[in-house]
């Protein structure tokens, strides 16, 4: 994958909606011609980025040379999913890269560090357990395979602070159990769901990232991006 070409997906919907408002409607033939012209220059690596704040450093970098730019503003998860599907269904894309800002609890990482994970997970998919029930109690619909206690849980009482006359073992919020995503792999049985919590990063891209040199790029002094393979 030498000399990769990049296709940015950001304001796709906003751009086309603006044109529709200005011109009444965007002719399907005109749209198809634009897409065909872009695909003749492919394949691309698709970059899905949440907002302009996170996109601008890339656009302004002297190392980045996009072949074509189509934009869609995707901040929340469902927008990101829809936008990525539009990208894959419409353009000649051989891979998708997603990046953005994130918090961390690793003391060895600092503001401005760029990290590349080997696995990632969506940790906000929960089963909220009723107050009074505990780790040994079966979750609702667990026996049907809809929910599980295999991954682990968070007990809110463990994080109760500055409360008087309250047992640290009691909190009406009780427990939330982390749940895997429902996935339908392209090589799986049609219409038959599978479950996945830890999602591996593409091994080819992970191997490429391991060859990155440690250093700082872009930004004024004190505002650089520090690469950590």
C-alpha positions in Angstrom: 0.0 0.0 0.0 2.5 2.6 -1.2 1.6 6.2 -1.9 -1.9 6.0 -0.2 -4.6 8.3 -1.3 -6.9 9.7 1.3 -10.6 10.6 1.2 -12.0 12.7 4.0 -15.6 12.2 5.1 -16.9 15.2 7.1 -19.6 17.5 5.9 -21.1 15.3 3.2 -24.7 15.7 4.3 -24.2 19.4 5.1 -22.6 20.2 1.7 -25.3 18.4 -0.3 -28.2 19.8 1.8 -26.8 23.3 1.2 -26.7 22.6 -2.6 -30.2 21.3 -2.5 -31.4 24.4 -0.7 -29.7 26.6 -3.2 -30.6 24.8 -6.4 -33.8 23.0 -5.4 -32.3 19.5 -5.9 -28.9 18.0 -6.8 -29.3 16.1 -10.0 -28.5 12.3 -9.5 -26.5 12.3 -12.8 -24.3 15.2 -11.6 -23.7 13.5 -8.3 -22.8 10.2 -10.0 -20.3 11.9 -12.3 -18.6 13.5 -9.3 -18.4 10.1 -7.5 -17.2 8.3 -10.7 -14.5 10.9 -11.2 -13.3 10.4 -7.6 -13.3 6.6 -7.8 -11.2 6.7 -11.0 -8.4 8.0 -8.9 -8.9 5.4 -6.1 -8.6 3.3 -4.2 -8.5 5.4 -1.1 -7.9 5.2 2.6 -11.0 6.8 4.2 -10.5 9.1 7.1 -13.5 9.5 9.5 -12.9 12.5 11.8 -15.5 13.9 14.2 -15.1 17.7 13.8 -13.2 20.6 12.3 -11.1 21.1 15.4 -9.6 17.6 15.0 -9.4 17.8 11.2 -7.6 21.1 10.8 -4.2 20.0 12.1 -4.2 17.2 9.5 -5.3 19.5 6.7 -2.6 22.0 7.6 0.2 19.5 7.9 2.8 19.6 5.1 2.9 15.8 5.2 -0.8 15.4 4.2 -1.7 15.5 0.5 -5.4 14.5 0.0 -6.4 13.3 -3.5 -10.0 14.4 -2.9 -12.1 15.8 -0.1 -15.8 15.0 0.7 -17.0 16.0 4.1 -19.5 14.8 6.7 -19.8 16.2 10.2 -20.2 13.2 12.5 -19.9 13.7 16.2 -22.3 11.1 17.8 -22.0 7.4 17.2 -25.0 6.9 15.0 -23.8 9.7 12.7 -20.3 8.2 12.5 -21.8 4.8 11.6 -24.0 6.2 8.9 -21.2 8.4 7.5 -18.8 5.4 7.4 -21.3 3.3 5.6 -21.9 6.1 3.0 -18.1 6.2 2.6 -17.8 2.5 2.0 -20.9 2.2 -0.2 -20.2 5.1 -2.4 -16.4 5.4 -2.9 -13.6 3.0 -3.8 -12.1 2.5 -0.3 -9.6 -0.1 0.8 -9.5 0.8 4.4 -10.9 3.2 7.0 -8.9 5.2 9.6 -10.7 6.9 12.5 -9.0 9.3 14.9 -10.0 11.9 17.4 -9.4 13.3 20.9 -9.9 11.0 23.9 -9.3 10.9 27.7 -7.1 8.3 29.3 -6.1 6.9 32.7 -2.6 5.9 31.8 -0.1 8.1 33.8 2.5 7.6 31.1 0.4 9.4 28.5 0.2 13.2 28.3 -1.9 15.9 26.5 -0.8 15.9 22.9 0.3 12.3 22.8 -1.0 10.3 19.8 -1.6 6.6 20.6 -2.7 3.7 18.4 -4.5 0.8 20.1 -4.2 -2.9 19.3 -7.8 -3.4 20.5 -10.7 -1.0 21.2 -14.1 -1.4 22.9 -17.4 0.4 23.3 -17.7 0.6 27.1 -20.9 2.6 27.2 -23.2 -0.3 26.4 -24.6 -1.4 29.8 -27.1 -3.5 31.5 -28.3 -1.6 34.6 -28.9 -4.0 37.5 -31.8 -3.3 39.9 -31.0 -1.9 43.3 -30.7 -4.8 45.8 -29.4 -7.3 43.3 -25.7 -8.2 43.1 -23.1 -10.0 41.1 -24.6 -13.5 41.8 -28.1 -12.5 40.5 -29.0 -13.2 36.9 -29.6 -10.2 34.7 -32.9 -9.8 32.9 -32.9 -11.7 29.6 -29.5 -13.1 30.4 -30.7 -16.7 29.9 -31.8 -15.7 26.4 -28.3 -14.6 25.5 -29.2 -10.9 25.3 -27.0 -9.9 28.2 -24.0 -11.3 30.1 -22.0 -11.0 33.3 -18.8 -12.3 31.7 -17.1 -9.0 31.0 -17.5 -7.2 34.4 -19.4 -4.5 36.1 -19.1 -1.1 37.8 -20.4 -0.6 41.3 -21.4 3.0 41.9 -21.1 2.6 45.7 -17.3 2.2 45.3 -17.2 5.8 44.0 -19.4 7.4 46.6 -17.6 10.3 48.4 -18.4 13.1 50.8 -21.6 11.5 52.0 -22.6 11.5 55.7 -24.7 8.8 57.3 -24.4 6.6 54.3 -22.9 3.2 54.0 -20.2 3.0 51.3 -21.8 -0.3 50.3 -25.1 1.3 49.3 -26.0 3.4 46.3 -29.4 3.4 44.5 -27.6 3.4 41.2 -26.3 -0.1 42.1 -24.4 -1.8 39.3 -23.9 -1.5 35.5 -22.7 -4.5 33.6 -20.6 -4.0 30.5 -22.1 -5.6 27.4 -20.6 -6.6 24.1 -21.8 -5.2 20.8 -24.1 -7.2 18.5 -22.2 -7.7 15.2 -23.0 -9.4 11.9 -19.7 -10.3 10.3 -19.5 -10.3 6.5 -18.1 -13.9 6.7 -20.7 -15.0 9.3 -24.2 -16.6 8.8 -26.6 -14.1 7.3 -29.1 -12.6 9.9 -27.3 -14.5 12.7 -25.8 -12.2 15.3 -22.5 -12.6 17.1 -21.2 -10.7 20.1 -17.9 -8.9 20.4 -16.4 -6.6 23.1 -12.8 -6.2 22.2 -12.4 -5.3 18.5 -8.9 -5.8 17.0 -7.4 -3.1 14.9 -6.5 -4.2 11.4 -3.1 -6.0 11.7 -1.6 -4.4 8.6 -2.3 -0.8 9.9 -1.1 -1.8 13.4 2.2 -3.1 11.9 2.6 0.2 9.9 2.0 2.2 13.1 4.7 0.4 14.9 7.2 1.7 12.4 6.4 5.3 13.2 9.2 7.3 14.7 8.8 8.9 18.1 8.8 12.6 17.8 6.8 15.8 17.7 4.9 17.2 14.7 2.9 20.4 14.0 1.7 23.2 16.2 3.5 26.0 18.0 5.9 25.3 20.9 4.0 23.7 23.8 1.1 22.6 21.4 2.8 19.8 19.4 1.5 16.3 18.7 3.8 13.7 20.2 3.8 10.3 18.4 4.1 7.2 20.6 4.0 3.9 18.6 
